[in-house]
């Protein structure tokens, strides 16, 4: 009778070690995955519902001729034009010119973002790590950072040879300042206790930078890189509207001049999709490099 009254914990303690460490059956081990799957499914459903409500409101505003929305295409017209194998304006998913504009914009953004990371990350780390350099250089950064990319257009066109370097520069400069500022703040906000603990253990300054400051700053640095990626996209569109002969920004402006409103919306939607996936890739890379944070 006493053995029958044993609690589950006590009974587990009396089991052989091999039995206690044996893996759970497949059915039992998968039970813990079900809540996570339900959460992911719920998030997907909420996201899909948001898109449906947005498209529905858009359709109603256009169909009901609310204010000046009757001058815009409805979502069904945009989808029909976007995915039509025989487009009217030659900009649907099945035309070479559409892919050429995507490729031109993508190359410019990736080149500008890569330069922003290569130059902005070390600069931001140094500013956040060294207080003397921060006090010396940060006022200059704060003076140049608020200048809109469009204000740099005349200087970029005059100083750089050709249109491509000028557009990449205009895209780079916005992403560069976003990268520098967020990296500097991430490094400067590292817990002082961690630095003192490393110093007490005999770590040299470069070791502290490499093994304490940079790993601790990674989550915030990649948040800043996501912001920099988004900044690069809207700076690129402005540059392409002014100096481009190809690209999604040029396509948007050219469609506006020809009153092709459906094509404008297609170009805007394409920019949104590319920006979403590029930011997603940066976020995934950040989660991979900072996997310790989840633990």
C-alpha positions as a LaTeX table, in Angstrom:
\begin{tabular}{lrrr}
\hline
Residue & $x$ (\AA) & $y$ (\AA) & $z$ (\AA) \\
\hline
Unk1 & 0.00 & 0.00 & 0.00 \\
Unk2 & 2.84 & 2.36 & 0.85 \\
Unk3 & 4.39 & 1.76 & $-2.54$ \\
Unk4 & 1.06 & 2.52 & $-4.19$ \\
Unk5 & 0.90 & 5.87 & $-2.40$ \\
Unk6 & 4.23 & 7.04 & $-3.78$ \\
Unk7 & 4.05 & 10.36 & $-5.54$ \\
Unk8 & 5.08 & 10.72 & $-9.17$ \\
Unk9 & 8.32 & 12.46 & $-8.19$ \\
Unk10 & 9.27 & 9.79 & $-5.65$ \\
Unk11 & 8.46 & 7.03 & $-8.08$ \\
Unk12 & 10.67 & 8.69 & $-10.68$ \\
Unk13 & 13.53 & 8.81 & $-8.22$ \\
Unk14 & 13.22 & 5.05 & $-7.65$ \\
Unk15 & 13.42 & 4.27 & $-11.37$ \\
Unk16 & 16.70 & 3.08 & $-12.82$ \\
Unk17 & 18.80 & 5.88 & $-14.28$ \\
Unk18 & 18.55 & 4.45 & $-17.79$ \\
Unk19 & 14.75 & 4.47 & $-17.58$ \\
Unk20 & 14.65 & 8.02 & $-16.21$ \\
Unk21 & 16.87 & 9.32 & $-19.02$ \\
Unk22 & 15.10 & 7.40 & $-21.76$ \\
Unk23 & 13.62 & 9.67 & $-24.46$ \\
Unk24 & 9.90 & 10.25 & $-24.44$ \\
Unk25 & 7.75 & 8.51 & $-27.02$ \\
Unk26 & 7.27 & 10.43 & $-30.22$ \\
Unk27 & 3.65 & 11.23 & $-29.39$ \\
Unk28 & 4.55 & 12.58 & $-25.95$ \\
Unk29 & 7.53 & 14.64 & $-27.15$ \\
Unk30 & 5.50 & 16.32 & $-29.87$ \\
Unk31 & 2.85 & 17.57 & $-27.45$ \\
Unk32 & 5.02 & 20.53 & $-26.49$ \\
Unk33 & 5.25 & 21.60 & $-30.13$ \\
Unk34 & 1.52 & 22.00 & $-30.58$ \\
Unk35 & 1.12 & 25.30 & $-28.67$ \\
Unk36 & 3.98 & 26.81 & $-30.69$ \\
Unk37 & 2.37 & 25.65 & $-33.94$ \\
Unk38 & $-0.94$ & 27.14 & $-32.82$ \\
Unk39 & 0.75 & 30.45 & $-32.01$ \\
Unk40 & 2.43 & 30.55 & $-35.45$ \\
Unk41 & $-0.87$ & 29.70 & $-37.12$ \\
Unk42 & $-2.62$ & 32.44 & $-35.15$ \\
Unk43 & $-0.04$ & 35.01 & $-36.17$ \\
Unk44 & $-0.35$ & 34.01 & $-39.82$ \\
Unk45 & $-4.13$ & 34.26 & $-39.60$ \\
Unk46 & $-3.94$ & 37.73 & $-38.04$ \\
Unk47 & $-1.46$ & 38.88 & $-40.68$ \\
Unk48 & $-3.66$ & 37.53 & $-43.48$ \\
Unk49 & $-6.70$ & 39.20 & $-41.91$ \\
Unk50 & $-4.86$ & 42.52 & $-41.94$ \\
Unk51 & $-4.16$ & 42.20 & $-45.67$ \\
Unk52 & $-7.77$ & 41.23 & $-46.37$ \\
Unk53 & $-9.15$ & 44.18 & $-44.42$ \\
Unk54 & $-6.75$ & 46.56 & $-46.14$ \\
Unk55 & $-7.70$ & 45.29 & $-49.61$ \\
Unk56 & $-11.40$ & 45.39 & $-48.71$ \\
Unk57 & $-11.21$ & 48.99 & $-47.47$ \\
Unk58 & $-9.24$ & 49.96 & $-50.58$ \\
Unk59 & $-11.85$ & 48.38 & $-52.87$ \\
Unk60 & $-14.76$ & 50.03 & $-51.05$ \\
Unk61 & $-13.16$ & 53.49 & $-51.15$ \\
Unk62 & $-12.53$ & 53.22 & $-54.90$ \\
Unk63 & $-15.89$ & 51.66 & $-55.76$ \\
Unk64 & $-17.85$ & 54.16 & $-53.65$ \\
Unk65 & $-15.99$ & 57.13 & $-55.21$ \\
Unk66 & $-15.04$ & 58.43 & $-51.78$ \\
Unk67 & $-13.28$ & 61.78 & $-52.07$ \\
Unk68 & $-10.67$ & 61.36 & $-54.87$ \\
Unk69 & $-10.17$ & 57.62 & $-54.47$ \\
Unk70 & $-12.13$ & 57.05 & $-57.68$ \\
Unk71 & $-9.00$ & 58.15 & $-59.56$ \\
Unk72 & $-7.07$ & 55.17 & $-58.15$ \\
Unk73 & $-7.25$ & 51.59 & $-59.43$ \\
Unk74 & $-9.00$ & 49.01 & $-57.26$ \\
Unk75 & $-7.04$ & 45.99 & $-55.94$ \\
Unk76 & $-8.66$ & 43.61 & $-58.46$ \\
Unk77 & $-7.48$ & 45.76 & $-61.37$ \\
Unk78 & $-3.98$ & 45.90 & $-59.93$ \\
Unk79 & $-3.84$ & 42.13 & $-59.44$ \\
Unk80 & $-5.18$ & 41.52 & $-62.95$ \\
Unk81 & $-2.61$ & 43.87 & $-64.48$ \\
Unk82 & 0.24 & 42.61 & $-62.29$ \\
Unk83 & $-0.22$ & 38.94 & $-63.09$ \\
Unk84 & $-1.60$ & 39.21 & $-66.60$ \\
Unk85 & 0.41 & 37.32 & $-69.27$ \\
Unk86 & $-0.58$ & 40.02 & $-71.79$ \\
Unk87 & $-0.10$ & 43.32 & $-69.99$ \\
Unk88 & $-1.45$ & 46.55 & $-71.36$ \\
Unk89 & 1.35 & 48.78 & $-70.15$ \\
Unk90 & 4.18 & 46.26 & $-70.39$ \\
Unk91 & 5.05 & 46.19 & $-66.68$ \\
Unk92 & 3.44 & 43.02 & $-65.35$ \\
Unk93 & 5.12 & 40.04 & $-63.78$ \\
Unk94 & 5.71 & 38.43 & $-67.17$ \\
Unk95 & 7.73 & 41.15 & $-68.92$ \\
Unk96 & 11.49 & 41.51 & $-69.18$ \\
Unk97 & 11.40 & 45.25 & $-68.48$ \\
Unk98 & 9.75 & 44.62 & $-65.10$ \\
Unk99 & 12.54 & 42.25 & $-64.06$ \\
Unk100 & 15.16 & 44.66 & $-65.41$ \\
Unk101 & 13.81 & 47.43 & $-63.18$ \\
Unk102 & 13.79 & 45.09 & $-60.17$ \\
Unk103 & 17.36 & 43.98 & $-60.86$ \\
Unk104 & 18.62 & 47.55 & $-61.28$ \\
Unk105 & 17.12 & 48.65 & $-57.96$ \\
Unk106 & 18.23 & 45.50 & $-56.16$ \\
Unk107 & 21.86 & 45.84 & $-57.27$ \\
Unk108 & 21.98 & 49.47 & $-56.17$ \\
Unk109 & 20.46 & 48.76 & $-52.76$ \\
Unk110 & 22.72 & 45.80 & $-52.07$ \\
Unk111 & 25.83 & 47.75 & $-53.09$ \\
Unk112 & 24.87 & 50.73 & $-50.96$ \\
Unk113 & 23.88 & 48.57 & $-47.98$ \\
Unk114 & 27.12 & 46.57 & $-48.16$ \\
Unk115 & 29.14 & 49.79 & $-48.15$ \\
Unk116 & 27.09 & 51.11 & $-45.24$ \\
Unk117 & 27.81 & 47.96 & $-43.24$ \\
Unk118 & 31.52 & 47.83 & $-44.11$ \\
Unk119 & 32.08 & 51.48 & $-43.22$ \\
Unk120 & 29.33 & 52.17 & $-40.70$ \\
Unk121 & 29.76 & 49.19 & $-38.38$ \\
Unk122 & 33.45 & 49.79 & $-37.52$ \\
Unk123 & 32.87 & 53.53 & $-37.26$ \\
Unk124 & 29.87 & 53.07 & $-34.96$ \\
Unk125 & 31.74 & 50.53 & $-32.79$ \\
Unk126 & 34.68 & 52.91 & $-32.39$ \\
Unk127 & 32.40 & 55.84 & $-31.50$ \\
Unk128 & 30.55 & 53.75 & $-28.93$ \\
Unk129 & 33.72 & 52.24 & $-27.46$ \\
Unk130 & 35.97 & 55.30 & $-27.26$ \\
Unk131 & 34.44 & 58.25 & $-25.43$ \\
Unk132 & 37.10 & 60.70 & $-26.61$ \\
Unk133 & 36.50 & 59.92 & $-30.27$ \\
Unk134 & 32.76 & 60.04 & $-29.69$ \\
Unk135 & 32.97 & 63.54 & $-28.24$ \\
Unk136 & 35.24 & 64.57 & $-31.11$ \\
Unk137 & 33.36 & 63.08 & $-34.09$ \\
Unk138 & 29.75 & 62.60 & $-33.02$ \\
Unk139 & 28.81 & 66.32 & $-33.31$ \\
Unk140 & 29.89 & 66.17 & $-36.96$ \\
Unk141 & 27.82 & 63.04 & $-37.49$ \\
Unk142 & 24.80 & 64.70 & $-35.91$ \\
Unk143 & 25.29 & 67.74 & $-38.14$ \\
Unk144 & 25.35 & 65.70 & $-41.36$ \\
Unk145 & 22.81 & 63.03 & $-40.43$ \\
Unk146 & 19.61 & 65.16 & $-40.64$ \\
Unk147 & 20.45 & 66.39 & $-44.17$ \\
Unk148 & 17.98 & 64.65 & $-46.50$ \\
Unk149 & 19.48 & 62.44 & $-49.23$ \\
Unk150 & 17.85 & 64.61 & $-51.89$ \\
Unk151 & 19.87 & 67.60 & $-50.70$ \\
Unk152 & 23.01 & 65.69 & $-51.66$ \\
Unk153 & 21.87 & 65.23 & $-55.27$ \\
Unk154 & 23.66 & 68.26 & $-56.82$ \\
Unk155 & 26.95 & 67.45 & $-55.08$ \\
Unk156 & 26.69 & 63.76 & $-55.95$ \\
Unk157 & 26.00 & 64.47 & $-59.62$ \\
Unk158 & 28.86 & 66.98 & $-59.84$ \\
Unk159 & 31.46 & 65.03 & $-57.86$ \\
Unk160 & 30.83 & 61.47 & $-59.02$ \\
Unk161 & 31.22 & 60.20 & $-62.60$ \\
Unk162 & 28.06 & 58.83 & $-64.15$ \\
Unk163 & 24.58 & 58.23 & $-62.79$ \\
Unk164 & 25.14 & 54.86 & $-61.12$ \\
Unk165 & 27.77 & 56.05 & $-58.59$ \\
Unk166 & 25.59 & 59.06 & $-57.76$ \\
Unk167 & 22.50 & 56.92 & $-57.08$ \\
Unk168 & 24.47 & 54.41 & $-55.03$ \\
Unk169 & 25.97 & 57.28 & $-53.02$ \\
Unk170 & 22.54 & 58.77 & $-52.30$ \\
Unk171 & 21.31 & 55.35 & $-51.20$ \\
Unk172 & 24.44 & 54.69 & $-49.15$ \\
Unk173 & 24.51 & 57.92 & $-47.21$ \\
Unk174 & 21.12 & 57.38 & $-45.56$ \\
Unk175 & 21.90 & 53.75 & $-44.67$ \\
Unk176 & 25.37 & 54.74 & $-43.42$ \\
Unk177 & 24.14 & 57.23 & $-40.83$ \\
Unk178 & 21.42 & 54.85 & $-39.63$ \\
Unk179 & 24.04 & 52.10 & $-39.21$ \\
Unk180 & 26.52 & 54.35 & $-37.41$ \\
Unk181 & 24.00 & 55.81 & $-34.97$ \\
Unk182 & 22.39 & 52.50 & $-33.99$ \\
Unk183 & 25.75 & 50.71 & $-33.69$ \\
Unk184 & 27.18 & 53.48 & $-31.52$ \\
Unk185 & 24.17 & 53.43 & $-29.19$ \\
Unk186 & 24.29 & 49.62 & $-29.00$ \\
Unk187 & 27.95 & 49.58 & $-28.01$ \\
Unk188 & 27.59 & 52.47 & $-25.55$ \\
Unk189 & 24.67 & 50.73 & $-23.81$ \\
Unk190 & 26.61 & 47.54 & $-22.93$ \\
Unk191 & 26.31 & 46.78 & $-19.24$ \\
Unk192 & 29.27 & 48.25 & $-17.37$ \\
Unk193 & 29.30 & 45.23 & $-15.06$ \\
Unk194 & 30.30 & 42.96 & $-17.92$ \\
Unk195 & 33.23 & 45.20 & $-18.80$ \\
Unk196 & 34.46 & 45.34 & $-15.22$ \\
Unk197 & 34.15 & 41.58 & $-14.84$ \\
Unk198 & 36.23 & 41.02 & $-17.98$ \\
Unk199 & 38.85 & 43.51 & $-16.78$ \\
Unk200 & 39.05 & 41.78 & $-13.39$ \\
Unk201 & 39.72 & 38.50 & $-15.19$ \\
Unk202 & 42.70 & 40.06 & $-16.94$ \\
Unk203 & 41.14 & 40.64 & $-20.38$ \\
Unk204 & 42.90 & 43.16 & $-22.57$ \\
Unk205 & 40.88 & 46.03 & $-24.15$ \\
Unk206 & 40.80 & 44.35 & $-27.56$ \\
Unk207 & 39.65 & 41.10 & $-25.96$ \\
Unk208 & 36.88 & 42.98 & $-24.17$ \\
Unk209 & 35.84 & 44.54 & $-27.46$ \\
Unk210 & 35.88 & 41.24 & $-29.31$ \\
Unk211 & 34.41 & 38.90 & $-26.70$ \\
Unk212 & 32.15 & 41.18 & $-24.63$ \\
Unk213 & 31.15 & 44.39 & $-26.38$ \\
Unk214 & 30.48 & 43.12 & $-29.91$ \\
Unk215 & 28.50 & 39.98 & $-28.89$ \\
Unk216 & 26.46 & 41.97 & $-26.37$ \\
Unk217 & 25.67 & 44.61 & $-28.99$ \\
Unk218 & 24.70 & 42.25 & $-31.83$ \\
Unk219 & 20.91 & 42.18 & $-31.23$ \\
Unk220 & 20.70 & 45.99 & $-31.19$ \\
Unk221 & 23.14 & 46.33 & $-34.08$ \\
Unk222 & 20.97 & 44.14 & $-36.30$ \\
Unk223 & 17.89 & 46.11 & $-35.30$ \\
Unk224 & 19.72 & 49.15 & $-36.62$ \\
Unk225 & 20.67 & 47.29 & $-39.79$ \\
Unk226 & 17.00 & 46.55 & $-40.46$ \\
Unk227 & 16.30 & 50.27 & $-40.15$ \\
Unk228 & 19.24 & 51.00 & $-42.45$ \\
Unk229 & 17.89 & 48.57 & $-45.05$ \\
Unk230 & 14.51 & 50.29 & $-45.08$ \\
Unk231 & 16.20 & 53.69 & $-45.27$ \\
Unk232 & 18.25 & 52.51 & $-48.23$ \\
Unk233 & 15.13 & 51.51 & $-50.15$ \\
Unk234 & 13.29 & 54.81 & $-49.86$ \\
Unk235 & 16.48 & 56.79 & $-50.52$ \\
Unk236 & 17.05 & 54.72 & $-53.65$ \\
Unk237 & 13.56 & 55.46 & $-54.97$ \\
Unk238 & 14.14 & 59.19 & $-54.54$ \\
Unk239 & 17.50 & 58.92 & $-56.32$ \\
Unk240 & 16.05 & 56.92 & $-59.20$ \\
Unk241 & 13.24 & 59.41 & $-59.66$ \\
Unk242 & 15.76 & 62.21 & $-60.11$ \\
Unk243 & 18.74 & 60.65 & $-61.88$ \\
Unk244 & 17.76 & 57.13 & $-62.91$ \\
Unk245 & 16.99 & 55.66 & $-66.30$ \\
Unk246 & 15.92 & 52.29 & $-64.89$ \\
Unk247 & 14.71 & 50.91 & $-61.61$ \\
Unk248 & 11.48 & 50.86 & $-59.64$ \\
Unk249 & 11.73 & 54.53 & $-58.70$ \\
Unk250 & 12.15 & 55.46 & $-62.36$ \\
Unk251 & 9.25 & 53.18 & $-63.23$ \\
Unk252 & 7.04 & 54.92 & $-60.66$ \\
Unk253 & 7.86 & 58.40 & $-61.96$ \\
Unk254 & 7.56 & 57.39 & $-65.61$ \\
Unk255 & 4.17 & 55.78 & $-64.93$ \\
Unk256 & 2.98 & 58.94 & $-63.18$ \\
Unk257 & 3.99 & 61.07 & $-66.16$ \\
Unk258 & 2.01 & 58.74 & $-68.46$ \\
Unk259 & $-0.97$ & 58.58 & $-66.03$ \\
Unk260 & $-0.58$ & 54.80 & $-65.63$ \\
Unk261 & $-1.92$ & 54.58 & $-62.09$ \\
Unk262 & $-2.08$ & 50.79 & $-62.05$ \\
Unk263 & 1.61 & 50.55 & $-62.90$ \\
Unk264 & 2.40 & 53.01 & $-60.10$ \\
Unk265 & 0.71 & 50.74 & $-57.58$ \\
Unk266 & 2.50 & 47.68 & $-59.03$ \\
Unk267 & 5.87 & 49.41 & $-58.61$ \\
Unk268 & 4.99 & 50.45 & $-55.06$ \\
Unk269 & 3.88 & 46.93 & $-54.19$ \\
Unk270 & 7.09 & 45.50 & $-55.61$ \\
Unk271 & 9.14 & 47.90 & $-53.51$ \\
Unk272 & 7.22 & 46.84 & $-50.42$ \\
Unk273 & 7.79 & 43.15 & $-51.11$ \\
Unk274 & 11.52 & 43.59 & $-51.77$ \\
Unk275 & 11.92 & 45.76 & $-48.69$ \\
Unk276 & 10.05 & 43.25 & $-46.54$ \\
Unk277 & 12.15 & 40.27 & $-47.62$ \\
Unk278 & 15.47 & 42.12 & $-47.45$ \\
Unk279 & 14.70 & 43.26 & $-43.89$ \\
Unk280 & 13.59 & 39.72 & $-43.06$ \\
Unk281 & 16.92 & 38.31 & $-44.24$ \\
Unk282 & 18.82 & 40.82 & $-42.09$ \\
Unk283 & 16.65 & 39.90 & $-39.11$ \\
Unk284 & 17.21 & 36.17 & $-39.64$ \\
Unk285 & 20.96 & 36.67 & $-39.89$ \\
Unk286 & 20.89 & 38.63 & $-36.65$ \\
Unk287 & 18.98 & 35.85 & $-34.88$ \\
Unk288 & 21.50 & 33.29 & $-36.14$ \\
Unk289 & 24.53 & 35.26 & $-34.99$ \\
Unk290 & 22.92 & 36.09 & $-31.64$ \\
Unk291 & 21.37 & 32.67 & $-31.03$ \\
Unk292 & 22.67 & 32.78 & $-27.46$ \\
Unk293 & 20.11 & 35.49 & $-26.68$ \\
Unk294 & 17.20 & 33.06 & $-27.12$ \\
Unk295 & 18.78 & 30.72 & $-24.56$ \\
\hline
\end{tabular}
